[in-house]
C-alpha cells in the first residue's frame, strides 16, 4: 500500500520524503482545503516535484475547495500550473471543475477528495464514470464497508489512517460557515465544533463538555486488515502540522508497513501520542465502536507536549539525507576516457564519459580498488553505492580529478533521469457557458419532515412541489392539493424504497442509483458554479449551495440554462450530519423521548435531531428568513424558493408559506423580530 504523507510546506515535504513516504499531498496556489497551510508557489512546486521524483515519491496537489463562478478561470489556470510542474495527481472536490479538467488535462490523474462524502460503491462508480482514477473515502466507514467498496471498485481506494477527524461528514459541514463566514468547503474552517457546549434535554441542562470534539484517528494497528480489504493508499492528515510531526508519524507508519507487523509496540504508540494527541486516539469508525470513547470531551486541544524522538527531529531538520541505493560500473581502457554507468534498483540507468583519455602509467597505475574507492564517494548526493564494479585495463591511469568529475556528472544525470517526466497534454477547452433568459415566474417549494407539515404546506395552495422523506411519502400517497410529492432521499446515500415518481438526490451516488427517477438536486450536491450545475444539468431543478450570496447566484444563473435553479429562502439550516451521535456519547438518547439541543457560550441553542440510522443532525440556532427581501431574490434569476421545515408545527408551516406567497405576489411582508432570524449567506457570502 502507498503511504501518503502531508506536506504543508517545503520543510514538511522534505520530512515526509526522508521519513519514507511513497507520496505526498500539498496545496499549490489557491483553492486548497487547508488555506492556513504554507502551501507552494508554482516555482516551489516544480522544485518539490523534482525533489520527490528523484526519490520515487509521487506528488498529489490539492485543488479541493468549492469554486465560485468568478474563480473558475483562476482555478483552471492553477490546474494547468500543477500539470506543467509535473505533479502526478490533482485532488478535487468540485465536480464541475473536475469534469472540465478531465477534458483539458487528460494525462494527469484525478483523485476525488474526501470532501465528496463517498460512502458507497455507487458513489465510487459515479466518480469512475466522471473520470476519477482514485477516490478518497469518507472517514466514517467501517472496515467491512471499506472492503465491500474496494473489492468492487475499478478506481484506486484511499483512506485516512491517522490524524484529525471531523464530527461532521466532510463536505457536509456548514457550522463554521454559518456561524462566522469561514467555510470548511473553502479551506477556512474556524473549528467552532471544538468549543465547549452544554447539552439540554427538554430545556434542562444535563452536561457540559467539548461535545462535538472527536479524538484523532490512529489505524496503525489495522494495516494488515486494510491491505486485505483492498485499500491502495493510506493517508496521514496534517498539512497544518509541523515537519517534526510529519517525520514522526510517517516514520512509524513506514516501519510497520515495511516490517509487516501486527501489534504496535507501546514505545511507538507513545511516540505517536507525543507527536500530537487529543487525550489519546480512536479507531471507532473502522471498528464500529462509536460513543464516548471516540470523543475528547475534556480537552479538544493537543495535550501531547509535541515531543519528538531524536530520529524524527533529525529527519525533519533537513540535515539527514535518505540514500537511494545504486550500482556504479566503470570501464577504463588505454586511449579512451573513463566510462561510468549508474543505475538504481528499478533499472533507471545513465552513463557518462570523462574528458581525458587513459594512458599507460609511467610510475603507478590506477588499480581497481583505488578506482572503486573514488567512484563510491557519492558524498552529499542522494545516492549510495551498494555495489561498485570496474573493468580496468592493467597498467593504465587517468587523473583522479577526471574520475571525480565524471562521477559527479553521472550522479547529476541520474538525478535528472529520475526526476524526468513527460509533460502532460494541455488541451485548451472552452467553458461552454450558456445564457439564461428572463424568468417568467418564481414559485415556492417546501421540504418537510412530517406528514403534518406536508399537509399544512399543501393546504395553502401556494406550493408547487414538496420534498419529503420516503416514509412520509408512503404515508401521504401521491400528489397533495396539486403539489408534486417528491421523495427526498437520505443526505448520506443508502438505497431506499421509493413510492413517488421522482426523487431529490443529495449525491452523485444517489443520482447514479435512481437514474431517471432523479429529477431534483438537493443543496448537498454543493453546486457552487455553472460548471457544476452543468454536470448535474440532466436534473429538472438544482438547489444551489446555501453558502452563495445573491450576486454569486446571479453569476451562475447568467451562465446556465439547462435546469431550473432553486435557493433556500427559509429554514433552520442543518449545520452538521454526524455518524457518532453526540447525544449518545453524552449518555442520553433521543429514541427514549425528549428534545435535545446544544447551548453555546453566546447562549444560542442549536437543536439536535435524530436522523437516518441514528445519524444526528445539528440545526442552526436561527432560521433563514427572506420573505421581506423577496424582490432581491427574484432579481437573481432563480426559478424557485425552497422553504425548509424541520421543527415547525403545522400552524407555523401554513403561516410561513402564506407569507412567502404574499411576498412573491408583491405584497409587503414584515420581517421577523430582530435577532430571531438570519439571512444565511444571501447578503454576505463566505470567504
N, C-alpha and C positions, 0 to 999 in steps of 0.2 A: 504494500500500500504506500501511496505517496504521503510524505509528511509535509504539510503546508503550513508555513510559519508567517506571522505578521511582520510587516516592515513599515512602521510609521514614519521612518526617515532613513537616511543613508547609514547611520550608525547601527540602527536596529537591523537593517538589511544585512550588513556585514556580520553582525552577531548571529543572525539566522543561518547564513551560509556556513560560517565557521563552526556552528554547532550541529550541522548535519541535516539541514532542511533539504528536501528534494525540490521544493518550490516555495516561492514567497508570494504574498499578495500585498499590494500597495496602492495608494492613491496617486494619480497623476493629474496635475492641474486641478480644475474644479470638478464638481459633481461626484465626489466621493462620500460615502456614507459615514466617514469619520472626518468631518470638516476640521475638527480640532487637532488632527494629527499633523505632523510636519509636512508630510506628502512630498511629491517630487515635481520639479520643473521638467520640461521635456529634455533639456540638456542633461539634467541629473538622471532622468530615466534612461537615456541612451547609455550613460556610463554604468548605471545599475544593471541594465540588461547585459552589457558586455561582461561585467564582473561576474554576474550569476551564471551566464552561459559557459564561461571558462570552467566553472565547477560543475557543469551539467545540471544546474538549477534552473527551473522554469520560472517565468515572471508572469503573474496574473494581475492585471490592472483593474481596479475597482472604478467603474463608471456607474455606480449603483444607487443613484438617487433618482427621484422622480423629476422630470424635466418640464419646466414651464414652456409655453408656446414661444415666448421671447428668447428662450435659451437654446432652441433646437439647433440653430446653426453653430453656436459655440460648442455644444455637446458633440456634434458631428465632427467639428474640427479637432476636438480633443481625441476622439476615436481615431482620426487619421494620424494624429501625432503619436498615439500609442502604437499604431501599426508601423509607422516609419521608424520608431525606436527599436523595433524588433521584438516587442513583447509577444508572449505565447498565447495569451487569452485575455478577453475582456469580460469582467463580471458585471452583469446588468440586472436592474430591477424593472426598468420601464420597457414594457413590451413593444410599444410603438417605436421607440429608439432602437431596440434590438432588431426589429424587422427591417428597419432602414439600414442599419449597419451590416446586417447579413447580406444584403444586396450590394452594398458599397465595398465591403471588405470581406470577400468570400473566403479568404485563406486563413483568417485568424479565428481561433476557437471562441465560441460564446459560452459563457457559464451563467446559469440562472442563479441570481442571488437568493439567499435565504429570505430576503425581504419579499419574495414572491409567495411565501407561505405554502410551499408544496408539501402535502401530507399524504399523497396517494399516487398509485401508478397512473391513474387517469391524468393527474397533474403533470407527471413526467412525460407521458405520451403526448400531451398537448404541447409541451415545450419542445419535444423532439420534432414534432410536426412544424414548429416555428423555427427550427434550425439550430437549436441549442445542442452543444456537444456534451455538456455536463450540467447537472442540477445539484444545487446545494439544498439539502432537505431541511425542513423546519426542525428546530431543536427539540420539539415536544414529542417526537416519535419514540416508540418503544423499539427494542431490538427486533422483535418479531415483525413489526410494521416496516422497519428498515429492510429486513431480509426479503419480505414479500415484494417490496418495490425494486430492490437491487436485482433480484433474480429475474424479474420480468422486464427490466429496462434495457434499452439499447444504449442510452446515454450513460456516461460515467456518473457515479453517485458519490457525492462528497458530504461528509457530516462533520459537525463541530465536535471536538473531543475535549477541549479544555478552555476555560475562561468564563467570562461573564455571560449570564443568560438573562433575558428579559422576562418579566412577569407576563407580558402580553405576547401573543404570537407576533413574530417580527413581520413588519409590513402592515399590521392592522392596528397599531397604536396611535391614538390621536391625543394622548394625555398632555404631553409636553407642548404639542401644537396648540391645543385649545386653551391651555392654562397660561401660556406665555409666548405663543407665537413662534416657538422654536421646534420645528418639525423633525421627528425621527426619520421620516421618509426623505428628508433633505440633509441628513447627517448632522443635525444640530440639536439632538435630544438633550434637554436640561435635567433629565432623570428626576422628575418630581416623585416618581414611584419609590425612590429611596428614602423619602422623608417619613416622619412618624405620623401615624393616623390613629384615630380612635374608632373602634368598631361599635356600632349602635345596633341593638336589636329592639325593634318596635320603639325606637326613640330613646332607649335606655343604654347607657354606656356599659359595655361588657368586656372591655380590654383595650389597652393601648400598646402599640408596638410599631416597628417598621413593617407593616402588614403586607406591603407589596414588594418586599426586597428579598429576592432569592439568593442563596449561596451561589458560588461559582461552580461550574461543571468540571468534573475530572473523570475521564473514562480510561485512564491509563491501565486499569485492571481489566479492561474488556477488549483489548486489542485483537486477541485471537478470535473472539466472538464476532467482532466487526469484520475481520478478514473472511471468516466463514460465511458471513451474511452477504458478501459480495461488494463491500464498500471499496471504492477506488482511492479516495483521498481523505486524510484525517486533518482537520483544520483546527489550528490553535487561534483563539481570539486574542486580541491585544495590540491593535495598531496605535492605541493611546498610551501603551506601557513602555517602560524603559528598555534600552538594549540589554541590560543585565537580566531583566525578566525574560525577554525573548531567548537569550542564551541559556538560562537555567531550564526553562520549560522545554524548549526544543531539544536540548541536550539529553534530558531524561527520557523523553518520548523516543528519541533516536536510539538510545541504549536498549529500550525494551522492544523496539521493532527489530533491531539487529540481532539481539540475543534470543528472540522468540520466547521471552519469559512470560510466565503467568502471574504469579503472586508478586506484588510490588513490595520491595523492602521498606521497612519503616524509615530508614535513612533517606531514601529517595522521596517518600511521601512527605517527610519533614522538610526536605529541600523545596518541594512544590509549595507546601504551606508557607514556608518562609519567604518565598518569592512574592506571593500575593494570596490572600485568603480573607474571605468574609466569614469568619468563625467556622472554617472547615469547608469541605466540598460536598457536592451531591452528584449522584448518578440516577436520580429519581425518575427522570423521564425515560431513560433507557431501560431501567428495570421495572418501571411501573409502580415504584414506591413513592407515591405522592404524599403531600401533607406537610406537617410542621417540620419534619426533618430536612425538607428542601429549603427551608427559609432561614434567613439571617435576621430574625425578628429583633434581636437585642442590639446588633451593631451592623449597619449596612456598609460601613467603610472597611478599607483594608486594615486589618489589625495584625498583619504578619510581621511588621517591622521592616519589610523589604530587605531581608538579609540574604546574601548570595554566597555561594561557595567560591573558593579561590579560582577553581576551574572556570566557573561561569563568568566571573569578573574578567579573567584573562581573555576568554573568547570575545567578550564584549568590548575589550579595551582597544581593539584594532591592532595590537602588537602580535597576537597569536595568528599564525597562518597555517591553515589546514593544507596539507600537502597532497597533491594528486600523483599517485604512483605512475611512473613511466619507464619505458625501456629505452636506453640510448645505445645506438650502434654506430661505430665509426670504422671507416676504411682509410688506410694510409698506404700509398704506393709511390715509389720514386717517380718524379716527373709530374706528379698530379697533386692538386691541392687536397687537403683532407676533406672527406665527405662524412657528414654527421646526420644520422636519421634518428628521430624520436617518435615514439607512438605510445598511446595510452592503452588501458585495458579494453576499451571499446573499439580499438583499431584505428582511431584517428591518427594520421601519420604525416609527418613533414620531413623534408631533407634540406640541408644547406651545405654549401661547399666553401672552403676557405679561399683566401686570395693569394696564398704563397705556395708554390709547388714544392713538394717534398724533395729533399736532396740526400745524397749519400753522406752519412755522418763522417766528418773528419776525425773527431775525437770520440764523443759519447753519443751513440744512437739513442733514439727515443724508444724505450721498451714498452711493452703492452701495459704493465702495471702502472707506470707513470702516466700513460695516456688515459687509462681508466680513471685514475685519481683526478686528473684535470677535468675530464668530462662529467664526473659525478658531483662537481662543485656547483650545485644549482642555486645556492645562496638564497636571495630574497624572492626568487621566482615562486610561483605556486606549485612547483613540481619537486618531486624527489625521485632519484634514480633507484628503482627497486632492482634493476638489473642493468649492467653495463657490459657491452660486448665490443671487442675490437678485432680487426684483421689488419695487422701492421706488417708490412714487408720488412724483413730483417735488415738492420744496418742503415735505416733511413731516419731522418729527423725533419721537424718543422718547428718554427718558432712557437713557444708556449703562448705568446700573445695572440697568434693567429688561431690557435686551438681555442683559447678563451673567447675570442670574438665570434668564432663560428658557433661555439656552444651558446653564447648569448643570442645569436641570430636564430638558432633553431628553436630555442625556448620562446622567443618572441613570435616566431612563425606558428608554433604550436598554439600559443595563446590566441593568435588571430584566427587560426583554423577552428579552434573550439568555440570561439565567440561568433563565428560567421553564420549568418542566417540569410537565406534567400528572402529578399523583400516581398512582402505580401502585395497582392494586387489592390489597387485603389481605383474603383470604378465610379466616376462621378455620376451620382444618381439624383435626379430631381425629386423634390419632396412630394410633388403631386398634390399640392394644396388645392382644395376645392373652393367654391364660393357659395355663400348662403343667401338666399333671398329673404325678403321680409316674412316674418312670422305672422300669419293672419290671426291666430287665436292661441292664447296661453290658457291651459286648463290645469285642473288640480288632480293629483293622485294622493293616495293615502297608504301608508304602511301600518299594519296593526299587529297586535299580539293575541287578541282575543276576538271571539265571535261578536261579543257585545260592542266592541269598538268598531268592527266592520259594519255592523248593522246601523250603528249611530251615524257613521260617516256616510253610508249609502243613503240613509233616510233623508238627508239634506237635498239629494238630487244634484249636488254640485261636484261630485267626484266621479271622474271617468274611469278610473282604474284603482283597484285595491290589491295590495300585496299582503299576503297572509301566510303564516306557516302551514305546512302540509296538513296537520291535524285540524286546524281551523277551517281550511278549505274543504276538507272532507265533511266536517260538521255542517258547513253552510251550503254545500252543493255547488250549483252553477252561479251565474251572474246574479247580483242582488240589486234590485231597484235600478237596473240599467247600467250599473258599473261592472266592468270586466273584473272577474276574480282571477288573480294570478298567484300561483304558489311561489312564495319567497323561499328558495332553498337555503340550506344552512350556510352560515358565514364561513365555517371551516368545512370543506366539502366532505360529504358522505352520500351515497346513493339513497334516495327516498322514493316512497310510493307516491305517485302524483295522480291527482284526480281532476286537474284543470287542463285546459287546452294548452296554456303557455306557462312558462316558469320565468322567474327572475333569478339570474345567476350572479355569484359573488367571486368566481374564479374561472381561470381557463379550464381547469379540470371539470367543473360543472358544465361549462359551455360545450366541451367535447362529449361529456356523458349524455347530456339531454338533447343534443343535436337540434333538430327542427323545433322542438318544444321550447328551446331557449329563445326568448324574444326580447327580454328586457335585462339590461345590465345594472347591477347594484353599484353603489358608490365604492364598494370594496374592490372593484376592478382597478381602482386607483388611476382613473383616466385624468391625466394632467395636461394633455396636449392633443392636437389634432392627429398626430401620427398614431397615438394610442387609440384615439376614437376611431380612426380608420381601421386599425387592427380588429376592433370589435364592430366594424361597420355593418356586419350582417344582422345585427340586432335591430329591433324596431326602435328602441329608445335606450339611451345610456344616461345613467345618473352620474354627473361629474363629481370629482373629489370635493369634499367639503372644505378642503384647505385652500381652494381658489377664491380670489376676490372677484368682484363683478367685472373689472377690466380684463382680468385673465380669462374669465368665462367668455366674454365678448371676443377676445382674441381667438379662442378655439372656434366659436360659432362662425366667425368670419372665414375660416379656412376649412370648414367641414359641413357637409350636407347629406351624408349617406344615411344618417339616422337622426331621430329626434333627440334633443338634449334636455335633460332634467336637472334641477337643482333642489337641494333640501331647503325648504323655506320655514319649516317648523320642526321642533322636537328636541328631546333630551338625547343628544348625540352619544352613541356608545363610544367610550374612550378606550376601553380595553376588552379583549376576549382572552380569558385565562383558562388553561387546562388544569392548573393546580389551584383549586378553589381557595381563595383567601379566607372565606368563612370557615370552611372545614379545617384549614390549617390553624385556625384560632380556636378549634374545638367546638364549633357550632355547625348547624346545617339548616338551610332554608327548607329542605323537604319536611322538616318536622314542624313547619309553620313559622310565622314570624317574618317581619320585613327587616332587611339588613342594609346598612349604609356605612360609609366611611366619613368621618369628620376630619377636616384638615386643620392646620394651625390658624387659618383665617376664619374658622367656624363655618366653612362651607360644607355641605353634606352631599355626598355622591352615592346614589342608590346602587345597590348590588342586586343583580337578577340572576336566578339560577337558570342557565341556558341549556342548550342541547347537550345531552350526555354528561351532565354535571359540569359543563363549562360555565364559568362565571362571567357575567358581563357587567362592566362598571359604566354607569351613565354619568354624563356631565351634571354638575350641580344646578345649572340653569338651562332652560330650553332656548333654542334658537327661535326668534320671533321676528317676522319681516312683513307682516300684513300692512303696516303703516309706511313701508318703503317699497311697495309693490311696483310702483312706476319705474324705479331704477332697475328692478329685477327684470321686468318685461323688456326694458331697453337693451338688456344683454343678449337678446335674440334667442332665448331659450324657448322650449315648447311647453314645458310643464313644470309645475311647482309641487314638490312632494311634501306631505305632512306626515311626520313620523310619530306614531302614537305608541307609547310604552306603558307608562304608569297612570295615564289619564283614564278617568271613568267615562262612561257613555255620554253623560251630560256634557262633560268638558270637551269631548271629541266633537259633538254636534256644534257647540258654540264656536270652536276654533275653525271648523270647516266653513261655517256661515260667515265668519269674519273675513276669511281669505276670499270667499266668493264675492263678498261685497267689495273688497279691495280690487279684485280683478275687474269688477263692473265699474270701477272708477269712483266708488263712494268712499268718503273719508272714513278712516279707521283709526281709532285711538290706540296708542302703544300700550303695552303692559306697564305695570307700575315700575318705577325706577329701581334698578338693581335686582330685578326679578327675572331678567332675560338677557340674552346675548345676541349679537348679530352673527355669531360664528366668525368666519373669516371673510364674509361678503364685503365688508368695508375695509379690512386691513390686510388680509393675506398672510402668508408666512415668509420667513427668511429663506 
